Amino acid sequence: QSVQIRRIAFEPFQRFVERFKCNPSDLYAKVGFDALLYFATGVHHKGTGFWQRPVLTEVDGLLTPMSFSQSNSGCGYENTKSCFYQLSDYTFKKM
């Protein structure tokens, strides 16, 4: 069973289209979806204190893996499962 998602017009999306004369790529939509899902899940399960240590063992439904760690105490967190993309013929390709 497929689910259709309706695109809702909102100001940041409209500004992107006006500036770049095109719609955002699916890559950006996936990254945004994953970030929202990861952090919303964290706040839901761990409360507002999640922002002080944004580490979850598993999040169902992520399109790309995310795992945050802190390199030094007092420093911010970074996604250690991030990857690089190459822009080729106006398309992002995972390297």
Secondary structure, 3 states (H helix, E strand, C coil): CCCCCCCCCCHHHHHHHHHHCCCCCHHHHHHHHHHHHHHHHHHHHHCHHHHHCCCCCCCCCCCCCCCEEECCCCCCEEECCCCCEEEECCEEEEC
